[in-house]
């Protein structure tokens, strides 16, 4: 079940600023899919039988940030 998109989820939200020591800074702006929640589009279910867990690959250090260390990560949310 998809959770509803609230007013707090709408618009641009900076998930990570580029490091101060970054040379050339790039912006990565993500836009979620139709009918999905902005936070849920970028999560992977990594649950085990013992515990429920999800990983957001936009903010986890060994995922997107590992290949784009000079990036500012921005998420755009809207009601679809």
Buried (B, 14 or more C-beta within 10 A) or exposed (E): EEEEBEEEBEEEBEBBEBEEEEEEEEEBEBEBEEEBBBBBBBBEEEEEEEEEEEBBEBBBEEBBBEEBEEBBBBBEBEEE
